Amino acid sequence: MRVTVALGEPFWRQVNAREVALELPAGATVGLLLDALARSYPELKQALQDEDLPTAVFLGDQLAGPASPLGEGDRPTLLWALAGG
């Protein structure tokens, strides 16, 4: 199945694209998506694994966890989960 990932700051700057398309197996999850991003775009690997700045994935307006299922044509958004004040 094909998904298109919208990349927020700073991810899009690392790959010089605001979105990327990936082919994933049917039944893929957000966790598999993150693994596929790290393999397909090595420049993202360190940022995706940085525990000090955790990665957030949204499906629509809902925060998705690693076990969240993905469907054909989904458009997950990848952001750093930061709190401000």
C-alpha positions, 0 to 999 in steps of 0.5 A, a space after each residue: 500500500 502507498 502512504 504519503 508522509 507530510 514532514 514537519 520541522 526539522 524533518 523536511 529540511 533533512 530530506 529537502 522535501 515537504 512530503 515523501 511517498 512510501 510503499 508499505 505492506 498491507 496491515 502496516 503500522 505507524 511503527 513500521 512506517 517509522 522504520 521504513 522512513 529510517 531505512 529509506 532516508 538515512 538522514 532521518 534515522 538519528 532524528 527519529 531515534 532522538 529520545 530527547 525530542 520524541 517524534 509524533 505522528 498524526 493521522 488526521 488530527 489524532 496522535 498515532 502510536 506505534 501500533 496504530 494501523 495505516 491504510 492505503 492512501 493515508 497521509 500521516 504527518 511527522 512532527 517533533 513533539 515539543 511543548 512550549 509556553 
